[in-house]
Amino acid sequence: MTTASLALVGHLRPQRGRMAAGVLLGLLGSVMGLAQPMAAKQVMDDMGRGGPAYGPVIALSVLVAAGGILAGLGHYVLDRSAESIVCAARRRLIDRLLALRVPVVERTEPGDLISRVTSDTALLRQSAPQAVSAAVTGTLITLATVVMMGLLDAVLLGVTLGVIAFVGIVVAVVAPRIGRATRHTQEAVGRMGAALERALGAFRTIKASGAERQEAGALYRAAEHARRTGVRAAAWEAVSATLSAVVVQVCFLVVLGVGGARVTSGAIGVSTLVAFLLYLFALAPRIGQLVEGVGQFQIGSAAAARIREVENMEAENLEAEKLETEKLQVEGERHGGEGGASRPKADPLPARVAFRDVRFAYRPGLPRVHHRVSFTVPGGGLTAFVGPSGTGKTTVFSLIERFYDPDAGQVLLDGKDVRQWPLAELRAAIGYVEQDTPVLAGTLRENLTLGAVDATEEELRHALRLVRLDGVTDRLPLGLDTDVGHRGSRLSGGERQRVAIARALLRRPRLLLLDEATSQLDAANEAALRDTITDIAGRITVLVVAHRLSTVTTADRIVVMEAGHVRAVGTHAELLEADSLYRELATTQLLNGR
């Protein structure tokens, strides 16, 4: 079996019991249908002898009804198993996507990943169970039909076997092409999803630039490419189905001609020819079912292969997180708590951070962002990172959070290399406010409690007061349960920043990372938030990437970075005296802000 086929089998295996039941029901329904031509032959023979045919007619009616009921039940069971297969595949993909390492996601188009969860998994529903049913039921019933036809007349059977052999050749030639064409179609759909995600992600920019037609053109091209690949796949499926149907029709005509001659010669009776033709009519859809099943299996295999690609992408070590969570749950239950707390207990000791000769590039072949970066931040206090754009300030935070690992050197938290920390424990100790302060679609409450689901109403109100959002929420129609729109579109830039800061504070971090977290605030709110951060820095360690002089003048220490190096460390007054770059920055718009 190919790798793609093995991937598909892996998705089917958990549902093998239910699928076996569905196939068995379908098989029983087909067996009922298999007996119908013999019952019809008996009806004709009885009527030919002038005798009553009530018994055979009743038997034929029961066979038709029972066969239909069993076939319907089998179809339902298979469809239900198909939904379970799709749901399980989507759950595995969701778990894997959320566990992927940051560099992997940044190298992959989000729209393509989304299409694998939605479109590719849907193909499993359409193809997998029915393909298995066609393979099993179709093969067995075809063999049984051939046996019954052989019992009726060996000559006519020879004609039929020739047809089956030709159809087999057609399937062997066409099936791999269906699989390849389907894979190309799904890849094209993924690229179209990526193009659409790109457009919607910059919706206001596109409108403000008057670029709607330009972006529509790119989407049209992606849709046209998907259409062409889809037509190619449909063409191969049509070739397979059409050849099979034509060959079966030719077979019927040949059997009718040869059978008529044999009836005329007295070799077989009319009832035998009628029964044989009924079997041939029953065989034709079975052959079509087999051909379609092989094609559907190829389609499902192509989808499973794309799903497997995601499952093979590099992910973070979630097993360590799981063990750490279970440990916290056990300890919580042992001490009479509820267990499984979403946030760590408050630690009286702020975190200590140190970089030791850290060298880092985002990808092999790209210039290094850090060149032997070293600095030490003691527990507690406010440390600001300043420097021209592109000097690696935000990268410092990414390395602390272990979104990336350094190429050389060490990043230490409390004297321990961050690579030795369980990820769950490491990130539970850190609150991080990103540069673009993302807000998720949903309510304000859902955004604030992201990572802090056990936060009380009082804690929420306290966090909102700290960032001066309490007045804003009081004016909202549903308060904390107001929907903030896609990516927080119903909030201003400054409000989104304050939501992100409140969210970080609710996690009770020992280390708070703020990446230009006040860049969109007005002067009054910035001053109030600066006072809040200064107060917080008395209890935890706060690291700030800042481009405003007002943010750094009160810092306990300032780290000046230039071209991936740490140029100087000191207080505002010390650096004004001793460092020419800092002195230049302090007198320019870069550090003074808006």
RODO-2510 file (C-alpha; in nm, 4 decimals, decimal comma):
residues 594
     n   res          X          Y          Z
     1     m     0,0000     0,0000     0,0000
     2     t     0,1123     0,3553    -0,0680
     3     t     0,1827     0,6053     0,2104
     4     a    -0,1395     0,7914     0,1256
     5     s    -0,3430     0,4695     0,1449
     6     l    -0,1876     0,3825     0,4810
     7     a    -0,2749     0,7298     0,6066
     8     l    -0,6378     0,6766     0,5031
     9     v    -0,6490     0,3337     0,6696
    10     g    -0,5219     0,4976     0,9885
    11     h    -0,8259     0,7258     0,9907
    12     l    -1,0645     0,4355     0,9282
    13     r    -0,9239     0,1956     1,1885
    14     p    -1,0980     0,3434     1,4997
    15     q    -1,4369     0,2992     1,3278
    16     r    -1,3723    -0,0515     1,1953
    17     g    -1,6407    -0,2105     1,4171
    18     r    -1,9167     0,0248     1,3118
    19     m    -1,8057     0,0125     0,9500
    20     a    -1,8058    -0,3678     0,9591
    21     a    -2,1651    -0,3570     1,0847
    22     g    -2,2644    -0,1197     0,8048
    23     v    -2,0928    -0,3357     0,5429
    24     l    -2,2591    -0,6495     0,6840
    25     l    -2,6043    -0,4895     0,6668
    26     g    -2,5386    -0,3767     0,3111
    27     l    -2,4100    -0,7216     0,2233
    28     l    -2,7249    -0,8866     0,3599
    29     g    -2,9364    -0,6438     0,1577
    30     s    -2,7360    -0,7332    -0,1514
    31     v    -2,7786    -1,1048    -0,0821
    32     m    -3,1529    -1,0448    -0,0746
    33     g    -3,1197    -0,8815    -0,4130
    34     l    -2,9092    -1,1714    -0,5351
    35     a    -3,1948    -1,4123    -0,4707
    36     q    -3,4480    -1,2018    -0,6597
    37     p    -3,3637    -1,3244    -1,0142
    38     m    -3,4034    -1,6872    -0,9038
    39     a    -3,7417    -1,5996    -0,7503
    40     a    -3,8382    -1,4248    -1,0744
    41     k    -3,7324    -1,7359    -1,2709
    42     q    -3,9506    -1,9501    -1,0465
    43     v    -4,2449    -1,7145    -1,1065
    44     m    -4,2016    -1,7464    -1,4815
    45     d    -4,1616    -2,1253    -1,4694
    46     d    -4,4791    -2,1649    -1,2583
    47     m    -4,6728    -1,9347    -1,4862
    48     g    -4,5394    -2,1244    -1,7912
    49     r    -4,6734    -2,4489    -1,6473
    50     g    -5,0082    -2,2812    -1,5838
    51     g    -4,9772    -2,3219    -1,2074
    52     p    -5,0380    -2,0590    -0,9364
    53     a    -4,7426    -1,8258    -0,8626
    54     y    -4,8624    -1,6799    -0,5323
    55     g    -4,5790    -1,8267    -0,3262
    56     p    -4,2922    -1,7103    -0,5512
    57     v    -4,4541    -1,3650    -0,5886
    58     i    -4,4813    -1,3249    -0,2107
    59     a    -4,1229    -1,4449    -0,1693
    60     l    -4,0051    -1,1976    -0,4329
    61     s    -4,1901    -0,9135    -0,2587
    62     v    -4,0355    -1,0023     0,0800
    63     l    -3,6892    -1,0156    -0,0764
    64     v    -3,7334    -0,6730    -0,2359
    65     a    -3,8612    -0,5116     0,0879
    66     a    -3,6046    -0,6777     0,3162
    67     g    -3,3205    -0,5973     0,0784
    68     g    -3,4183    -0,2305     0,0653
    69     i    -3,4481    -0,1997     0,4457
    70     l    -3,1156    -0,3699     0,5128
    71     a    -2,9380    -0,1640     0,2462
    72     g    -3,0799     0,1580     0,3951
    73     l    -2,9699     0,0648     0,7467
    74     g    -2,6242    -0,0209     0,6197
    75     h    -2,5994     0,3139     0,4429
    76     y    -2,7003     0,4990     0,7618
    77     v    -2,4462     0,3150     0,9779
    78     l    -2,1699     0,3892     0,7251
    79     d    -2,2667     0,7576     0,7074
    80     r    -2,2640     0,7779     1,0860
    81     s    -1,9202     0,6212     1,1010
    82     a    -1,8076     0,8692     0,8334
    83     e    -1,9121     1,1623     1,0545
    84     s    -1,7174     1,0104     1,3444
    85     i    -1,4111     0,9706     1,1220
    86     v    -1,4307     1,3349     1,0146
    87     c    -1,4816     1,4596     1,3713
    88     a    -1,1860     1,2565     1,5011
    89     a    -0,9650     1,3799     1,2153
    90     r    -1,0608     1,7410     1,2846
    91     r    -0,9950     1,7051     1,6560
    92     r    -0,6499     1,5605     1,5868
    93     l    -0,5759     1,8366     1,3387
    94     i    -0,6920     2,1085     1,5782
    95     d    -0,4741     1,9671     1,8559
    96     r    -0,1796     1,9488     1,6183
    97     l    -0,2276     2,2963     1,4736
    98     l    -0,2415     2,4583     1,8168
    99     a     0,0690     2,2630     1,9203
   100     l     0,2786     2,3589     1,6164
   101     r     0,5950     2,5530     1,6788
   102     v     0,5761     2,9209     1,5921
   103     p     0,8345     2,9024     1,3089
   104     v     0,6345     2,6263     1,1387
   105     v     0,3134     2,8325     1,1425
   106     e     0,4955     3,1407     1,0168
   107     r     0,6261     2,9442     0,7178
   108     t     0,2787     2,8112     0,6286
   109     e    -0,0210     2,9914     0,4820
   110     p    -0,3034     2,9993     0,7422
   111     g    -0,5682     2,9605     0,4711
   112     d    -0,4085     2,6362     0,3526
   113     l    -0,4043     2,4975     0,7079
   114     i    -0,7702     2,5924     0,7492
   115     s    -0,8626     2,4135     0,4255
   116     r    -0,7026     2,0935     0,5545
   117     v    -0,9253     2,1036     0,8636
   118     t    -1,2417     2,1842     0,6685
   119     s    -1,2181     2,0761     0,3048
   120     d    -0,9789     1,7793     0,3228
   121     t    -1,1537     1,6202     0,6184
   122     a    -1,4863     1,6581     0,4368
   123     l    -1,3459     1,4375     0,1603
   124     l    -1,2982     1,1626     0,4186
   125     r    -1,6728     1,1752     0,4813
   126     q    -1,7537     1,1546     0,1138
   127     s    -1,5138     0,8780     0,0225
   128     a    -1,3782     0,6559     0,2964
   129     p    -1,6692     0,4455     0,4358
   130     q    -1,8467     0,4139     0,1018
   131     a    -1,5206     0,3095    -0,0628
   132     v    -1,4738     0,0333     0,1946
   133     s    -1,8361    -0,0747     0,1535
   134     a    -1,7970    -0,0810    -0,2247
   135     a    -1,4755    -0,2805    -0,1989
   136     v    -1,6171    -0,5438     0,0346
   137     t    -1,9805    -0,5641    -0,0720
   138     g    -1,9133    -0,5051    -0,4379
   139     t    -1,6412    -0,7700    -0,4564
   140     l    -1,8343    -1,0387    -0,2681
   141     i    -2,1615    -0,9779    -0,4497
   142     t    -1,9848    -0,9648    -0,7850
   143     l    -1,8233    -1,3013    -0,7132
   144     a    -2,1534    -1,4466    -0,5951
   145     t    -2,3325    -1,3092    -0,9002
   146     v    -2,0699    -1,4599    -1,1285
   147     v    -2,1173    -1,7987    -0,9571
   148     m    -2,4956    -1,7805    -0,9985
   149     m    -2,4548    -1,6811    -1,3641
   150     g    -2,2215    -1,9752    -1,4142
   151     l    -2,4834    -2,2089    -1,2758
   152     l    -2,7289    -2,0746    -1,5330
   153     d    -2,5068    -2,0844    -1,8438
   154     a    -2,1279    -2,1127    -1,8822
   155     v    -2,1175    -1,9631    -2,2351
   156     l    -2,2920    -1,6428    -2,1356
   157     l    -2,0685    -1,6276    -1,8268
   158     g    -1,7599    -1,6282    -2,0511
   159     v    -1,8870    -1,3171    -2,2286
   160     t    -1,9499    -1,1482    -1,8935
   161     l    -1,6038    -1,2320    -1,7549
   162     g    -1,4468    -1,0682    -2,0580
   163     v    -1,6297    -0,7493    -1,9699
   164     i    -1,5180    -0,7649    -1,6064
   165     a    -1,1548    -0,8112    -1,7146
   166     f    -1,1719    -0,5053    -1,9404
   167     v    -1,3219    -0,2933    -1,6631
   168     g    -1,0417    -0,4074    -1,4321
   169     i    -0,7810    -0,2816    -1,6771
   170     v    -0,9597     0,0523    -1,7039
   171     v    -0,9652     0,0938    -1,3262
   172     a    -0,5964     0,0038    -1,2892
   173     v    -0,4999     0,2687    -1,5440
   174     v    -0,7321     0,5485    -1,4349
   175     a    -0,7412     0,5202    -1,0507
   176     p    -0,3891     0,6600    -0,9805
   177     r    -0,4643     0,9571    -1,2057
   178     i    -0,7809     1,0294    -1,0077
   179     g    -0,5758     1,0330    -0,6864
   180     r    -0,3134     1,2709    -0,8254
   181     a    -0,5730     1,5023    -0,9770
   182     t    -0,7649     1,5158    -0,6477
   183     r    -0,4502     1,6033    -0,4539
   184     h    -0,3763     1,8876    -0,6958
   185     t    -0,7351     2,0076    -0,6571
   186     q    -0,7100     2,0180    -0,2790
   187     e    -0,3785     2,2003    -0,2969
   188     a    -0,5411     2,4566    -0,5261
   189     v    -0,8308     2,4968    -0,2817
   190     g    -0,5771     2,5496    -0,0039
   191     r    -0,4014     2,8231    -0,2015
   192     m    -0,7349     2,9913    -0,2671
   193     g    -0,8104     2,9817     0,1065
   194     a    -0,4705     3,1374     0,1766
   195     a    -0,5403     3,4160    -0,0739
   196     l    -0,8816     3,4847     0,0801
   197     e    -0,7385     3,4877     0,4332
   198     r    -0,4764     3,7374     0,3147
   199     a    -0,7444     3,9688     0,1759
   200     l    -0,9743     3,9520     0,4774
   201     g    -0,6793     3,9976     0,7144
   202     a    -0,6052     4,3378     0,5584
   203     f    -0,9621     4,4321     0,4700
   204     r    -0,9454     4,7998     0,5673
   205     t    -0,6074     4,8442     0,4014
   206     i    -0,7413     4,7007     0,0758
   207     k    -1,0415     4,9341     0,0823
   208     a    -0,8329     5,2365     0,1792
   209     s    -0,5923     5,1595    -0,1070
   210     g    -0,8731     5,1124    -0,3565
   211     a    -0,7299     4,7691    -0,4290
   212     e    -1,0533     4,5675    -0,4308
   213     r    -1,0276     4,4780    -0,8007
   214     q    -0,6593     4,3962    -0,7684
   215     e    -0,7242     4,1524    -0,4843
   216     a    -1,0337     4,0177    -0,6570
   217     g    -0,8149     3,9435    -0,9586
   218     a    -0,5759     3,7401    -0,7426
   219     l    -0,8692     3,5500    -0,5925
   220     y    -1,0192     3,4930    -0,9384
   221     r    -0,6905     3,3425    -1,0540
   222     a    -0,6782     3,1144    -0,7516
   223     a    -1,0399     3,0107    -0,8078
   224     e    -0,9730     2,9484    -1,1774
   225     h    -0,6725     2,7294    -1,0927
   226     a    -0,8886     2,5331    -0,8492
   227     r    -1,1528     2,4987    -1,1214
   228     r    -0,9026     2,3661    -1,3732
   229     t    -0,7622     2,1081    -1,1350
   230     g    -1,1159     2,0099    -1,0311
   231     v    -1,2186     1,9667    -1,3943
   232     r    -0,9124     1,7489    -1,4517
   233     a    -1,0087     1,5247    -1,1598
   234     a    -1,3707     1,5144    -1,2775
   235     a    -1,2566     1,4230    -1,6273
   236     w    -1,0669     1,1180    -1,5068
   237     e    -1,3639     1,0129    -1,2935
   238     a    -1,5916     1,0574    -1,5961
   239     v    -1,3588     0,8502    -1,8145
   240     s    -1,3673     0,5694    -1,5604
   241     a    -1,7439     0,5762    -1,5129
   242     t    -1,8273     0,6195    -1,8823
   243     l    -1,6037     0,3386    -2,0045
   244     s    -1,7443     0,1072    -1,7402
   245     a    -2,1056     0,1953    -1,8337
   246     v    -2,0449     0,1595    -2,2082
   247     v    -1,8703    -0,1736    -2,1705
   248     v    -2,1528    -0,3065    -1,9536
   249     q    -2,4109    -0,1950    -2,2123
   250     v    -2,2140    -0,3642    -2,4896
   251     c    -2,1982    -0,6739    -2,2738
   252     f    -2,5772    -0,6664    -2,2331
   253     l    -2,6292    -0,6494    -2,6091
   254     v    -2,3829    -0,9328    -2,6719
   255     v    -2,5414    -1,1486    -2,4011
   256     l    -2,8871    -1,0736    -2,5408
   257     g    -2,7755    -1,1756    -2,8895
   258     v    -2,5865    -1,4889    -2,7863
   259     g    -2,8570    -1,5809    -2,5353
   260     g    -3,1311    -1,5401    -2,7945
   261     a    -2,9446    -1,7732    -3,0300
   262     r    -2,9059    -2,0301    -2,7530
   263     v    -3,2764    -2,0087    -2,6702
   264     t    -3,3592    -2,0609    -3,0396
   265     s    -3,1301    -2,3641    -3,0512
   266     g    -3,2911    -2,5064    -2,7370
   267     a    -2,9663    -2,4956    -2,5352
   268     i    -3,1353    -2,2874    -2,2608
   269     g    -3,4881    -2,1876    -2,1791
   270     v    -3,6396    -1,8384    -2,1896
   271     s    -3,6621    -1,8253    -1,8088
   272     t    -3,2884    -1,9015    -1,7866
   273     l    -3,2057    -1,6151    -2,0230
   274     v    -3,4327    -1,3799    -1,8296
   275     a    -3,2697    -1,4802    -1,5009
   276     f    -2,9221    -1,4346    -1,6524
   277     l    -3,0155    -1,0901    -1,7837
   278     l    -3,1491    -0,9944    -1,4402
   279     y    -2,8180    -1,1002    -1,2889
   280     l    -2,6390    -0,8974    -1,5541
   281     f    -2,8524    -0,5973    -1,4672
   282     a    -2,7625    -0,6539    -1,1008
   283     l    -2,3942    -0,6947    -1,1895
   284     a    -2,3714    -0,3696    -1,3856
   285     p    -2,4211    -0,1360    -1,0853
   286     r    -2,1876    -0,3560    -0,8788
   287     i    -1,9145    -0,3080    -1,1343
   288     g    -1,9908     0,0641    -1,1328
   289     q    -1,9816     0,0574    -0,7528
   290     l    -1,6400    -0,1078    -0,7568
   291     v    -1,5043     0,1453    -1,0051
   292     e    -1,6492     0,4350    -0,8063
   293     g    -1,5201     0,2845    -0,4824
   294     v    -1,1654     0,2674    -0,6173
   295     g    -1,1931     0,6292    -0,7295
   296     q    -1,3334     0,7407    -0,3947
   297     f    -1,0555     0,5545    -0,2158
   298     q    -0,8022     0,7486    -0,4231
   299     i    -0,9762     1,0747    -0,3340
   300     g    -0,9793     0,9850     0,0352
   301     s    -0,6133     0,8823     0,0191
   302     a    -0,5181     1,2181    -0,1342
   303     a    -0,7032     1,4018     0,1451
   304     a    -0,5476     1,1780     0,4127
   305     a    -0,2013     1,2486     0,2716
   306     r    -0,2535     1,6248     0,3114
   307     i    -0,3800     1,5715     0,6646
   308     r    -0,0746     1,3563     0,7395
   309     e     0,1507     1,6422     0,6265
   310     v     0,0114     1,8574     0,9086
   311     e     0,0480     1,5732     1,1588
   312     n     0,4146     1,5436     1,0590
   313     m     0,4877     1,9147     1,1110
   314     e     0,7137     1,9971     1,4039
   315     a     0,5178     2,0586     1,7229
   316     e     0,6032     2,1621     2,0746
   317     n     0,6511     1,8990     2,3431
   318     l     0,2961     1,8962     2,4691
   319     e     0,3507     1,5717     2,6576
   320     a     0,5557     1,7623     2,9148
   321     e     0,2733     2,0151     2,9443
   322     k     0,0234     1,7339     2,9949
   323     l     0,2308     1,5749     3,2705
   324     e     0,2721     1,9109     3,4410
   325     t    -0,1020     1,9778     3,4240
   326     e    -0,1807     1,6356     3,5686
   327     k     0,0684     1,7011     3,8481
   328     l    -0,1035     2,0294     3,9306
   329     q    -0,4421     1,8574     3,9294
   330     v    -0,3235     1,5839     4,1678
   331     e    -0,1660     1,8357     4,4032
   332     g    -0,4791     2,0491     4,3967
   333     e    -0,7024     1,7526     4,4801
   334     r    -0,4625     1,6343     4,7521
   335     h    -0,4887     1,9685     4,9272
   336     g    -0,8655     1,9761     4,9073
   337     g    -0,8859     2,2105     4,6109
   338     e    -1,0676     2,1673     4,2879
   339     g    -0,7515     2,0717     4,1002
   340     g    -0,6525     2,1719     3,7510
   341     a    -0,6191     2,5433     3,8263
   342     s    -0,5846     2,7500     3,5127
   343     r    -0,3337     2,9880     3,6670
   344     p    -0,0309     2,9342     3,8909
   345     k    -0,0495     3,0285     4,2559
   346     a     0,1017     3,3687     4,3243
   347     d     0,4777     3,3355     4,3743
   348     p     0,6331     3,5948     4,6101
   349     l     0,9579     3,5844     4,4119
   350     p     0,9775     3,7751     4,0822
   351     a     1,1501     3,5938     3,7989
   352     r     1,5177     3,6480     3,7129
   353     v     1,6213     3,6618     3,3469
   354     a     1,9634     3,6264     3,1883
   355     f     2,1017     3,5884     2,8358
   356     r     2,4428     3,4227     2,7986
   357     d     2,6183     3,4701     2,4614
   358     v     2,2960     3,4135     2,2689
   359     r     2,3205     3,3847     1,8906
   360     f     2,0077     3,3492     1,6827
   361     a     1,8783     3,3640     1,3233
   362     y     1,5155     3,3065     1,2291
   363     r     1,6071     3,0565     0,9573
   364     p     1,9266     2,9028     0,8227
   365     g     2,0732     3,1288     0,5584
   366     l     1,9200     3,4476     0,7004
   367     p     2,1348     3,7079     0,8785
   368     r     2,1645     3,6631     1,2520
   369     v     1,9387     3,8782     1,4671
   370     h     2,1431     3,8255     1,7848
   371     h     2,5219     3,8163     1,7999
   372     r     2,6452     3,6946     2,1404
   373     v     2,3779     3,8851     2,3315
   374     s     2,4364     3,8879     2,7086
   375     f     2,2604     4,0714     2,9902
   376     t     2,1198     3,9992     3,3364
   377     v     1,7893     4,1179     3,4842
   378     p     1,7500     4,0611     3,8600
   379     g     1,4128     3,9719     4,0065
   380     g     1,1718     4,2645     4,0296
   381     g     1,1859     4,6115     3,8840
   382     l     1,1355     4,7581     3,5390
   383     t     1,3852     4,6927     3,2599
   384     a     1,3482     4,8721     2,9254
   385     f     1,4966     4,7633     2,5926
   386     v     1,5672     5,0435     2,3464
   387     g     1,7434     5,0759     2,0147
   388     p     1,6796     5,1325     1,6455
   389     s     1,4241     4,9112     1,4700
   390     g     1,5491     4,5670     1,3698
   391     t     1,8061     4,5315     1,6466
   392     g     1,6444     4,2221     1,8052
   393     k     1,4442     4,3682     2,0929
   394     t     1,1216     4,1770     2,0224
   395     t     1,3301     3,8665     1,9530
   396     v     1,4427     3,8773     2,3171
   397     f     1,0812     3,8206     2,4231
   398     s     1,0286     3,5449     2,1632
   399     l     1,3304     3,3560     2,2970
   400     i     1,2150     3,3921     2,6588
   401     e     0,8721     3,2529     2,5637
   402     r     1,0451     2,9743     2,3685
   403     f     0,8656     3,0565     2,0473
   404     y     1,2152     3,0008     1,9112
   405     d     1,5284     2,8405     2,0532
   406     p     1,8695     3,0097     2,0273
   407     d     2,1253     2,8736     1,7836
   408     a     2,3909     2,9056     2,0533
   409     g     2,4151     3,0332     2,4086
   410     q     2,1576     3,0172     2,6872
   411     v     1,8379     3,1954     2,7860
   412     l     1,7930     3,1541     3,1609
   413     l     1,4878     3,2003     3,3808
   414     d     1,5639     3,1822     3,7529
   415     g     1,9069     3,0459     3,6609
   416     k     1,7607     2,7549     3,4604
   417     d     1,7790     2,7218     3,0831
   418     v     1,4297     2,7800     2,9417
   419     r     1,4713     2,4630     2,7309
   420     q     1,4752     2,2648     3,0542
   421     w     1,1450     2,4114     3,1747
   422     p     0,8190     2,2314     3,0928
   423     l     0,6514     2,4639     2,8454
   424     a     0,3298     2,4864     3,0467
   425     e     0,5185     2,5857     3,3595
   426     l     0,7393     2,8325     3,1756
   427     r     0,4561     3,0152     3,0051
   428     a     0,2389     3,0098     3,3166
   429     a     0,5033     3,2259     3,4816
   430     i     0,5017     3,4827     3,2016
   431     g     0,2520     3,7439     3,0901
   432     y     0,3146     3,8619     2,7333
   433     v     0,1630     4,1595     2,5522
   434     e     0,2547     4,1472     2,1838
   435     q     0,3391     4,4397     1,9622
   436     d     0,0142     4,4189     1,7641
   437     t    -0,1908     4,3295     2,0755
   438     p    -0,4260     4,0772     1,9115
   439     v    -0,7835     4,0566     2,0341
   440     l    -0,9845     3,7473     1,9416
   441     a    -1,3374     3,7424     1,8028
   442     g    -1,5827     3,6899     2,0870
   443     t    -1,6836     3,8769     2,3986
   444     l    -1,4682     4,1024     2,6099
   445     r    -1,4931     3,8526     2,8953
   446     e    -1,3678     3,5690     2,6745
   447     n    -1,0682     3,7784     2,5727
   448     l    -0,9800     3,8761     2,9267
   449     t    -1,0052     3,5213     3,0615
   450     l    -0,7967     3,3658     2,7823
   451     g    -0,5587     3,1505     2,9890
   452     a    -0,7318     3,2559     3,3128
   453     v    -1,0699     3,0841     3,2969
   454     d    -1,0991     3,0721     3,6752
   455     a    -1,0709     3,4506     3,7185
   456     t    -1,3382     3,5886     3,9522
   457     e    -1,5616     3,8828     3,8751
   458     e    -1,3713     4,0937     4,1270
   459     e    -1,0363     4,0046     3,9682
   460     l    -1,1731     4,1052     3,6294
   461     r    -1,2954     4,4386     3,7617
   462     h    -0,9629     4,5006     3,9375
   463     a    -0,7648     4,4323     3,6193
   464     l    -0,9916     4,6646     3,4216
   465     r    -0,9417     4,9409     3,6786
   466     l    -0,5640     4,8994     3,6589
   467     v    -0,5666     4,9610     3,2833
   468     r    -0,8432     5,2221     3,3013
   469     l    -1,0954     5,0192     3,1022
   470     d    -1,3637     5,0062     3,3716
   471     g    -1,5319     5,3200     3,2424
   472     v    -1,5368     5,1814     2,8888
   473     t    -1,6953     4,8497     2,9918
   474     d    -1,9587     5,0298     3,1994
   475     r    -2,0727     5,2073     2,8826
   476     l    -2,0917     4,8898     2,6717
   477     p    -2,4473     4,7575     2,6170
   478     l    -2,3721     4,4135     2,7637
   479     g    -2,0696     4,5041     2,9746
   480     l    -1,8086     4,2276     2,9748
   481     d    -2,0346     4,0117     2,7598
   482     t    -2,0298     4,2561     2,4689
   483     d    -1,8962     4,1135     2,1432
   484     v    -1,5755     4,2903     2,0352
   485     g    -1,5955     4,1884     1,6681
   486     h    -1,3448     4,0182     1,4412
   487     r    -0,9956     4,0826     1,5826
   488     g    -1,1446     4,3392     1,8194
   489     s    -1,2660     4,5625     1,5365
   490     r    -1,5239     4,7284     1,7652
   491     l    -1,2509     4,8513     1,9995
   492     s    -1,0049     5,1326     1,9386
   493     g    -0,6338     5,0600     1,9101
   494     g    -0,5711     5,1908     2,2600
   495     e    -0,8569     4,9831     2,4026
   496     r    -0,7185     4,6684     2,2384
   497     q    -0,3796     4,7361     2,3969
   498     r    -0,5353     4,7789     2,7401
   499     v    -0,7388     4,4584     2,6972
   500     a    -0,4155     4,2727     2,6182
   501     i    -0,2414     4,4155     2,9259
   502     a    -0,5364     4,3306     3,1538
   503     r    -0,5386     3,9772     3,0093
   504     a    -0,1702     3,9376     3,0894
   505     l    -0,2141     4,0687     3,4463
   506     l    -0,5028     3,8281     3,5148
   507     r    -0,2633     3,5339     3,4700
   508     r    -0,0679     3,6459     3,7817
   509     p     0,2695     3,6336     3,6060
   510     r     0,6079     3,6479     3,7753
   511     l     0,7498     3,8038     3,4597
   512     l     0,5614     4,0564     3,2447
   513     l     0,6774     4,1228     2,8854
   514     l     0,5407     4,4398     2,7242
   515     d     0,6294     4,4967     2,3590
   516     e     0,5469     4,8619     2,2868
   517     a     0,2304     4,8077     2,4869
   518     t     0,1438     5,1798     2,5189
   519     s     0,2156     5,2932     2,1623
   520     q    -0,1516     5,3633     2,0806
   521     l    -0,2561     5,5240     2,4084
   522     d    -0,3285     5,8921     2,4532
   523     a    -0,1129     6,0906     2,6933
   524     a    -0,3522     6,0667     2,9915
   525     n    -0,4054     5,6919     2,9655
   526     e    -0,0363     5,6327     2,8991
   527     a     0,0623     5,8248     3,2118
   528     a    -0,1895     5,6339     3,4250
   529     l    -0,0816     5,2993     3,2795
   530     r     0,2849     5,3913     3,3284
   531     d     0,2160     5,4489     3,6969
   532     t     0,0393     5,1091     3,7103
   533     i     0,3342     4,9330     3,5457
   534     t     0,5768     5,1044     3,7849
   535     d     0,3667     4,9813     4,0763
   536     i     0,3487     4,6278     3,9351
   537     a     0,7259     4,6280     3,8865
   538     g     0,7589     4,6478     4,2630
   539     r     0,6099     4,2949     4,2882
   540     i     0,7129     4,1196     3,9658
   541     t     0,9762     4,1547     3,6947
   542     v     0,8696     4,3749     3,4043
   543     l     1,0530     4,3906     3,0694
   544     v     0,9461     4,6601     2,8232
   545     v     1,0353     4,7246     2,4609
   546     a     0,9881     5,0980     2,4307
   547     h     1,0185     5,3718     2,1705
   548     r     0,9037     5,6510     2,4000
   549     l     1,1308     5,8450     2,6286
   550     s     0,8532     5,8786     2,8856
   551     t     0,8397     5,4993     2,9203
   552     v     1,2094     5,4461     2,9875
   553     t     1,3069     5,7380     3,2102
   554     t     1,1591     5,5669     3,5161
   555     a     1,3092     5,2240     3,4370
   556     d     1,5415     5,0663     3,6913
   557     r     1,7724     4,9661     3,4067
   558     i     1,7838     5,0219     3,0329
   559     v     1,9366     4,7790     2,7831
   560     v     2,0548     4,9534     2,4659
   561     m     2,0689     4,7239     2,1631
   562     e     2,2338     4,7900     1,8273
   563     a     2,2739     4,5527     1,5300
   564     g     2,2002     4,2429     1,7376
   565     h     2,4411     4,3336     2,0203
   566     v     2,3901     4,4725     2,3686
   567     r     2,5670     4,8053     2,3455
   568     a     2,5142     4,9387     2,6970
   569     v     2,3196     4,8849     3,0199
   570     g     2,2390     5,1491     3,2774
   571     t     1,9878     5,4007     3,4034
   572     h     1,8553     5,6888     3,1996
   573     a     2,0941     5,9375     3,3596
   574     e     2,3943     5,7046     3,3293
   575     l     2,3341     5,6318     2,9631
   576     l     2,2784     5,9990     2,8731
   577     e     2,6229     6,0592     3,0127
   578     a     2,8040     5,7510     2,8841
   579     d     2,6430     5,6293     2,5580
   580     s     2,6276     5,8358     2,2423
   581     l     2,3636     5,6165     2,0703
   582     y     2,1280     5,6395     2,3658
   583     r     2,1847     6,0129     2,3828
   584     e     2,0953     6,0388     2,0129
   585     l     1,7863     5,8199     2,0563
   586     a     1,6688     6,0249     2,3502
   587     t     1,6622     6,3369     2,1379
   588     t     1,4889     6,1898     1,8317
   589     q     1,1330     6,0995     1,7389
   590     l     1,2246     5,7276     1,7610
   591     l     1,2284     5,7371     2,1373
   592     n     1,0096     6,0396     2,2018
   593     g     0,7039     5,8704     2,0420
   594     r     0,4265     6,0549     1,8604
***
